[in-house]
Amino acid sequence: MFPNSSNLGRPPFPPKHQQQSIFFNKFPLNIPTTLSQQPSIDVHLSRALLSGNLPTVPAVTSQLYRNSSPAHTSDASMSCRGKKRHREQSVPDDIKRQRFHSHCSVTTVVNQAVPLPEERRYSFPGSVQSSVLCAHYLPDLTGCIPPLQDTLFPDPTETALPVAKDKLSQQVLDLFQACQQQNCDLNRKELCRTELQREIQRIFPQSRLYLVGSSLNGFGTRSSDGDLCLVVKEEPVMMPTFFLNTMFQVNQKTEARHILSLLQKLFSTKLCNYIDRPQLIRAKVPIVKFRDKVRQVFCCVEFDLNVNNVVGIRNTFLLRTYAYIENRVRPLVLVVKKWASFHEINDASRGTLSSYSLVLMVLHYLQTLPEPILPSLQKNYPESFDPTMQLHLVHQAPRTIPPYRSKNGSSLGDLLIGFFKYYATEFDWSHQMISVREAKAIPRPDGTEWRNKFICVEEPFDGTNTARAVHEKLKFDIIKSVFLKSWQVLRDKKDLNCILRTTIQKR
């Protein structure tokens, strides 16, 4: 079910970087003054890129990113501006349908899954203290291990979707199939991650770059941003369990900002030919936002890059497991995300709900039905979702979990109506916290993370509040009102157009 979770976002670790973690030394302040230059993309490759008939992945990456200037783009391709929603609305509906349902000719990077070999570790003899200073290395797996063939875990693109027997359920399925992220979309982000890692390792040789978030967790759309996590502290050899998490901690106000400022400088100078608008955002978890300039391949994909926010790596594969153990989960989540965006309650930067919180809210609802559709994976498979598991093993977890067989046969339409009803009339916002980890609503903790917050959604691994952005009563009242009105209208009309009209028509 999950073959494409093993190598994507888990970059190879070249043997030449067997050296002490740079984080125990001073940060290198010198950005390389030269980047390797390759000949320009030839005419045939340019035409292949524009037509969508991409050659093999190594050919694209070596030519595309090493080139001193991006390939020539047409006026139409250069017109990509504004919010990502505008990109979808600019294409006629009938053309979008053809594109969404057409077969993508790109060879799927994520389906070339490879099992990990036995880990090779190198350490200095002596105490645990000496081993702290020695980071293990993972051998370069590129091209040396054949693709994994495992019939127990079919390609998610071939996983059967639920059968729709009513109008509303069919509308949910239609919207999902039109807007879900395609393999070629994911491949494009992976190509960018691979090449960015190569350049970043010139500054931080002992680092690894992971693709995380909606791009990889199964809930992405064609317009989803690419979330990246740069890990600059390595897991030490022979380290006791209680030390593992602390080894990844960096001060987000000082260390992380320093690292990101170096990356912003790299993107703005040496990589300016294919990285556009790098901007350092000084949030609680600082990020560098940027866009890829190579438009004919990446179609203005926007990226957010953070440093050592490793919980994002862990929850990516937890959510990925939930996404594929039951075939009603992904369509329901995507429609809820589209609905929230349409009603403008899906923007944490503006005091409403993040996409991550919305996904957790859907999962929680499916766990709390009288006949649950989802279990608590962390309770049922604690060894697969151990919060202290080393990062290079996290991606294997989804492959160990079998499909969940629920006795609940509710249709997608009934589940969507029930979702709105649950949060409009049943959930106690004032006293309860949404917990996917516990698979139930639990009493609010009495801590600063939860006090004076109107919505409490527990992060499954670190226990923080993912909905802490909702701290204004006005915004909370708007969110509750949208839930209530959507439930009432959908209950009476049973027509998705009544609550999502513009999104369905314009995608």
Secondary structure, 3 states (H helix, E strand, C coil): CCHHHCCCCCCCCCHHHCCCCHHHCCCCCCCCCCCCCECCCCHHHHHHHHHCCCCCHHHHHHHHHHECCCCCCCCCHHHCCCCHHHHHHCCCHHHHHHHHHCCCCCCCCCCCCCCCCCCCCCCCCCCHHHHHCCECCCCCCCCCCCCCCCCCCCCHHHCCCCCCCCHHHHHHHHHHHHHECCHHHHHHHHHHHHHHHHHHCCCCCCCEEEEEHHHCCCCCECCCCEEEEEECCCCECCCCHHHHCHHHCCCCCCHHHHHHHHHHHHHHCCCCCCEEEEEEECCCCCEEEEEECCHHHHCCCEEEEEECCCHHHHHHHHHHHHHHHCCCHHHHHHHHHHHHHHCCCCCHHHCCCCHHHHHHHHHHHHHCCCCCCCCCHHHHCCCCCCCCCCHHHHCCHHHHCCCCCCCCCCCHHHHHHHHHHHHHHHCCCCCEEEECCCCEEEECCCCCCCCCCCCCEECCCCCCECCCCCCCHHHHHHHHHHHHHHHHHHHHHCCCHHHHHHHHHHC
